[in-house]
Each structure stands twice: as structure tokens, then as C-alpha cells.
Amino acid sequence: MTDEIKKIVIVGGGTTGWMAAASLSRYAQGKDLTITLIESPDINTVGVGEATIPNFVDFNRQLGIADADLIKATQATFKLGIEFEDWYQKGSRFFHPFAAYGAPLENVEFHQYINKLKTQGVTQDIEDYCFACVLAKKGAFAAPNEQSRNSINHYAYAYHIDAVLYARFLTQFCKERGVCHILSTVSQVTLNAQSGMIESLKLNDGQIIDGDLFIDCSGFKGVLIEGAMGVGLEEDTHWLPCDSAVAVQTELQDTPTPYTRAIAKEAGWQWCIPLQHRMGNGYIYSSKFISDEQAKESLLNSVKGRTITEVKHFKFPKGRRKVIWHKNCFALGLAAGFLEPLESLGISLIQTALAKLLTFFPDKSFNQADINEVNRLHNSELDCIIDFLLVHYKLTQRDDTAFWRHCQQLPIPQSLAHKLAVYQSQGHVVQYANESFQQASWLAMFYGFNLQPERFDARIKGLDNHLIEKNLVQLKAKLATAASQCLSHQAFINQHCKALSDV
Ligand SMILES: Cc1cc2nc3c(=O)[nH]c(=O)nc-3n(C[C@H](O)[C@H](O)[C@H](O)COP(=O)(O)OP(=O)(O)OC[C@H]3O[C@@H](n4cnc5c(N)ncnc54)[C@H](O)[C@@H]3O)c2cc1C
């Protein structure tokens, strides 16, 4: 086959560029395919993006990287989920675990039993029936036994990583696998006059780099996908209320929590991401309700510990890219678009887009049907994510600031309205195709925001409540006993994967 892709050129050396290079270098093994990554020495990476979800653990394992090597190199800590504080009401909290609650009984989902008891006046805390939640409350960590899928091992975990160290780690990894690394800035893009495809890139040191497939990982600007190809933005992220962020790193004051904290504030929310050597902090906010200066002050007033970096401000793009794949240019990461980091999906979206590229890997004919399908899949994935993010704002009962009153009034897409209505009827969770969030995640929101179904699943109407309660007592005790035997998160790190130095 003469029209095979032979040269891939990646622009950008942030998390996205190096993840793309690592993944594509694995794909290139045994093929006549070269990979070149161009990184500007003059344009910084965003340097945030440190909370991940469990598919990140899988991504690195698939590259052949040992868990402990990655953790030590990136000063990583473990993440069992996200604790949400002050979202439903001030003083409230709930946990969104990477895990399911209980296990189905007689083919009916576990939460239906909790809902049945609730309608009859017996309130249970569903978090008592999820081992990841129990571990998180204790500040403990254990790795699930992946061979045994019982109620105790039914959870996953992710990492908090230092993004800069991760990019550095992958740089070494990729160079050892033959990726050519050029430190220079793309100053000009040459398009073919007939086809509109990218032919070559001119660098500011005069080099000309040609290629067959160009991967744009150049961050918010999208030097190729937007700068050269001008695909434009779909202005549809207006559903989400926040448009800005301010971030700062601080010294660690306490032992790291095995979870991310997301704390609702006056005009948005604050993240706290503990690493082995420092904390990452940031405030995501709506600039309609608070100024950049006020947001910075609010963040600095609420962080613990001495700040160790300058405060960084971010303005979010006003929408998603119309397409992420256009002709011979494929955009990934911030170049592909941005959704606020409430559920830590930025890195995951890099992975899912990369997976689509590999599945539909082109030849030089760049089949338009394949391109359309990747763009369709990506957009439907984003639609589902927007629904999930919106729930965090829409279901609040907070009315103490103009921002939260505004959130209660937010318009929502029909797809989300349907999900809420179906859950409110009988407690069933709708799952569309391309959902990033499975049933348990939706349940975490519905319980966290106290959304009460009118009825429970009729199949368990005849079941004796005492029998259900007896089962629950046993399960709760089993999980509590198992958790009491686990190491604290810090002790687990010390024993298995303590980073050797502070940098
Ligand atoms: C406030 C905030 C919080 C976030 N939190 C999370 C989180 O908790 N979890 C998560 O998963 N994601 C999060 N994200 C998203 C995450 O940060 C990004 O997905 C991730 O950092 C990838 O960034 P990137 O590599 O695409 O872009 P960047 O980090 O901006 O890197 C761009 C690269 O392109 C290079 N470049 C730019 N122009 C040129 C040029 N002309 N020539 C050559 N090179 C060029 C730069 O030098 C740089 O190397 C967050 C994002 C923001 C803004």
C-alpha cells in the first residue's frame, strides 16, 4: 500500500502532546512510521490538569509503564473519587466515588432497596455501602484485588499527578522509543492550494517540517486546527455557568487526602488536589458574578500553607471546536476544546480522542466518512459530559449568592431534562450511548443533591423491609471491618511508592 501514513507531526509538548506521542509510538512499532514532536521553548504549558480518572491508570499500564514508576516520577497520590462540599446546601457534603454502591439483589439495582426504605421513613446513607466511600472517609487507601469482584473490590482509582513532571516523564519514555523531539516554535503553516491539507510547518529557526498527518496539541490557541484551518467554534458550552479560573500551588499542610476536594464558593468552586510534595489549588468561577481580582483574593484567603508559585489566570474558550478532525489535522487536548475541570475529564478526553484516532487511523486518502464519524462520536461524548456537569449546578438548593440563584434557573438540554424526569419517576438511571459517566456516578449526584424519586422499582414492592435492612447491616459491617484493616493513604504511599525527592 503506497498511500499509508509515514510521517506524523505533533505540535505541542504539554500533557497532550506527550500522551499522543507515547500512544502513537506504540502504534508505530513495527511500521514504517516516524513521529516528530515540536515543542516551543517560548510558550509555556498550562501547567494545571492534575486530577485524573481511572482510565488514566489503564492508559499508562497499556504503554507498559509500571504503576509505582509513574507514581514516584510524578509525585502522585491516589484518588478514590471527588468530595463535594457545600454544593447542595452550605454545610452539606457528598462523595462521587469511582465505584458502584452495594450490588444488585435479585436482579434489582441496589439503590432501589435504599429508595424503598426511604419511602417508608428509613433513611440510609448510600455511601456506607460503597467501599471506596468508606475508605475515603477514613483517609485510607487500598488497591482493589482485580481478580475478585466482590462487594469490597468493586471500585477503581485514579491519580493526582504533577502535570509538568508527567510531561517530563513521557518525554524520556518517547525519546527512548524513537520519537524525534524538536525544540522550536511553529511560525507558519503551508496548506496545499488544491486540497487544503497541511503540507509543512515552518519553524522560527528556519527548519521546514513536512508530514502526512498533523496532530495539533498546541493548547487553547489551536495553532493548526484554528490558526491554519480555521474550523471555528460551536458556541454551545453556554450551558455551563463558569468561564474563568485562577490557580496557585501551595506547600502541603496536612497528609494528602485520597480524593480531590471540590468546594462550592460564592461564584463557582475551588479544587484542592494533593500531591506527595505540594497542593494544587484553583478557583473556577463565573466572571459575571465576581471579578478576577476578587476571585484571586478569595482563593488566596482559603488556601492553607505558603504559596509556592505565582497565581495564574485562565479564560475559557467560548465554545467547542466545530470539529476536532479536519482533513489531515487532528486536534487533541486544549486545542480540541475545553470543558471546565469539575469532574477532571480533560486528560480523559485526550485519551478517548486518541482511541478514536487509532480506531479510524487514516491513510493518505483521509476518508471523509471516517472523519465525520470521529467528529460525531466526539461531539456526542461532549453532549453527555455537559449534561453531567450541569447537574452539579442545576440541582443546588443554595440561594445565598446571586451565582447560585442563577444556577438554579439555568436552562438545561432536553437530554438532561429526560434523565432527571426518569429518575424522579421510579429511580431509574438513563444511559445514552457514549456516556463517560456510568450509573453509579449519576446516583452519586442524585443522592448528593437529595433528588428523591416518587416511587421505587415495583419488582421489590413485596419484599420485607426487615430482610433488606438485615442485608444492609451485614454489608455495612463487612465494609467497615475491611476498611479498618487498611493503611492510611500516606502509609500506603510510604510503603509502596514514595517519591524519592521533591522534584
Ligand atoms: C484551570 C484548568 C484546570 C484543569 N484541571 C484539570 C484536571 O484536574 N484534570 C484534567 O484531566 N484536566 C484538567 N484540565 C485540562 C488539562 O489541563 C489539559 O487537558 C492538559 O493540561 C493538556 O494541555 P495541553 O497539552 O493540551 O496544552 P498546553 O499545556 O497549553 O500545552 C501546549 C503546548 O503547545 C506548545 N505550543 C504552543 N504553540 C506552539 C507553537 N506555535 N509551536 C510549537 N509549540 C507550540 C507549547 O509550548 C506547549 O508545549 C484543566 C485545565 C484548566 C485550564
The ligand as an SDF file (V2000), in Angstrom:
LIG
                    3D

 53 58  0  0  0  0  0  0  0  0999 V2000
   -7.8740   25.6830   35.0550 C   0  0  0  0  0  0  0  0  0  0  0  0
   -7.7580   24.3130   34.4700 C   0  0  0  0  0  0  0  0  0  0  0  0
   -7.8280   23.1830   35.2940 C   0  0  0  0  0  0  0  0  0  0  0  0
   -7.7390   21.8980   34.7510 C   0  0  0  0  0  0  0  0  0  0  0  0
   -7.8410   20.8040   35.5620 N   0  0  0  0  0  0  0  0  0  0  0  0
   -7.8140   19.5670   35.0230 C   0  0  0  0  0  0  0  0  0  0  0  0
   -7.8860   18.4090   35.8360 C   0  0  0  0  0  0  0  0  0  0  0  0
   -7.9320   18.4770   37.0610 O   0  0  0  0  0  0  0  0  0  0  0  0
   -7.8710   17.2000   35.2260 N   0  0  0  0  0  0  0  0  0  0  0  0
   -7.7760   17.0770   33.8780 C   0  0  0  0  0  0  0  0  0  0  0  0
   -7.8020   15.9520   33.3870 O   0  0  0  0  0  0  0  0  0  0  0  0
   -7.6650   18.1500   33.0880 N   0  0  0  0  0  0  0  0  0  0  0  0
   -7.6770   19.3840   33.6220 C   0  0  0  0  0  0  0  0  0  0  0  0
   -7.5270   20.4720   32.8220 N   0  0  0  0  0  0  0  0  0  0  0  0
   -7.2460   20.2710   31.3950 C   0  0  0  0  0  0  0  0  0  0  0  0
   -5.7420   19.9560   31.2790 C   0  0  0  0  0  0  0  0  0  0  0  0
   -5.0030   20.9940   31.8670 O   0  0  0  0  0  0  0  0  0  0  0  0
   -5.3180   19.8250   29.8620 C   0  0  0  0  0  0  0  0  0  0  0  0
   -6.1230   18.8600   29.2440 O   0  0  0  0  0  0  0  0  0  0  0  0
   -3.8760   19.3740   29.7800 C   0  0  0  0  0  0  0  0  0  0  0  0
   -3.0520   20.1730   30.5620 O   0  0  0  0  0  0  0  0  0  0  0  0
   -3.3870   19.3790   28.4030 C   0  0  0  0  0  0  0  0  0  0  0  0
   -2.9540   20.6310   27.9730 O   0  0  0  0  0  0  0  0  0  0  0  0
   -2.3450   20.6960   26.5010 P   0  0  0  0  0  0  0  0  0  0  0  0
   -1.1320   19.8630   26.4680 O   0  0  0  0  0  0  0  0  0  0  0  0
   -3.4330   20.4140   25.5380 O   0  0  0  0  0  0  0  0  0  0  0  0
   -1.9680   22.2310   26.3320 O   0  0  0  0  0  0  0  0  0  0  0  0
   -0.7590   23.0670   26.9630 P   0  0  0  0  0  0  0  0  0  0  0  0
   -0.4070   22.6150   28.3170 O   0  0  0  0  0  0  0  0  0  0  0  0
   -1.1650   24.5080   26.7950 O   0  0  0  0  0  0  0  0  0  0  0  0
    0.4780   22.7660   26.0190 O   0  0  0  0  0  0  0  0  0  0  0  0
    0.5790   23.3570   24.7500 C   0  0  0  0  0  0  0  0  0  0  0  0
    1.9390   23.0290   24.1600 C   0  0  0  0  0  0  0  0  0  0  0  0
    1.9680   23.5210   22.8390 O   0  0  0  0  0  0  0  0  0  0  0  0
    3.1910   24.2300   22.6300 C   0  0  0  0  0  0  0  0  0  0  0  0
    2.9580   25.2350   21.5920 N   0  0  0  0  0  0  0  0  0  0  0  0
    2.0070   26.2070   21.5690 C   0  0  0  0  0  0  0  0  0  0  0  0
    2.1400   26.9300   20.4400 N   0  0  0  0  0  0  0  0  0  0  0  0
    3.1800   26.3970   19.7440 C   0  0  0  0  0  0  0  0  0  0  0  0
    3.8110   26.7080   18.5110 C   0  0  0  0  0  0  0  0  0  0  0  0
    3.4170   27.7320   17.7490 N   0  0  0  0  0  0  0  0  0  0  0  0
    4.8670   25.9540   18.1260 N   0  0  0  0  0  0  0  0  0  0  0  0
    5.3110   24.9240   18.8770 C   0  0  0  0  0  0  0  0  0  0  0  0
    4.7340   24.5770   20.0440 N   0  0  0  0  0  0  0  0  0  0  0  0
    3.6880   25.3180   20.4640 C   0  0  0  0  0  0  0  0  0  0  0  0
    3.5300   24.8270   23.9810 C   0  0  0  0  0  0  0  0  0  0  0  0
    4.8910   25.1460   24.0820 O   0  0  0  0  0  0  0  0  0  0  0  0
    3.1170   23.6540   24.8880 C   0  0  0  0  0  0  0  0  0  0  0  0
    4.1800   22.7350   24.9350 O   0  0  0  0  0  0  0  0  0  0  0  0
   -7.5710   21.7580   33.3540 C   0  0  0  0  0  0  0  0  0  0  0  0
   -7.4480   22.8820   32.5330 C   0  0  0  0  0  0  0  0  0  0  0  0
   -7.5350   24.1500   33.0800 C   0  0  0  0  0  0  0  0  0  0  0  0
   -7.3970   25.3440   32.1820 C   0  0  0  0  0  0  0  0  0  0  0  0
  1  2  1  0
  2  3  1  0
  2 52  2  0
  3  4  2  0
  4  5  1  0
  4 50  1  0
  5  6  2  0
  6  7  1  0
  6 13  1  0
  7  8  2  0
  7  9  1  0
  9 10  1  0
 10 11  2  0
 10 12  1  0
 12 13  2  0
 13 14  1  0
 14 15  1  0
 14 50  1  0
 15 16  1  0
 16 17  1  0
 16 18  1  0
 18 19  1  0
 18 20  1  0
 20 21  1  0
 20 22  1  0
 22 23  1  0
 23 24  1  0
 24 25  2  0
 24 26  1  0
 24 27  1  0
 27 28  1  0
 28 29  2  0
 28 30  1  0
 28 31  1  0
 31 32  1  0
 32 33  1  0
 33 34  1  0
 33 48  1  0
 34 35  1  0
 35 36  1  0
 35 46  1  0
 36 37  1  0
 36 45  1  0
 37 38  2  0
 38 39  1  0
 39 40  1  0
 39 45  2  0
 40 41  1  0
 40 42  2  0
 42 43  1  0
 43 44  2  0
 44 45  1  0
 46 47  1  0
 46 48  1  0
 48 49  1  0
 50 51  2  0
 51 52  1  0
 52 53  1  0
M  END
$$$$
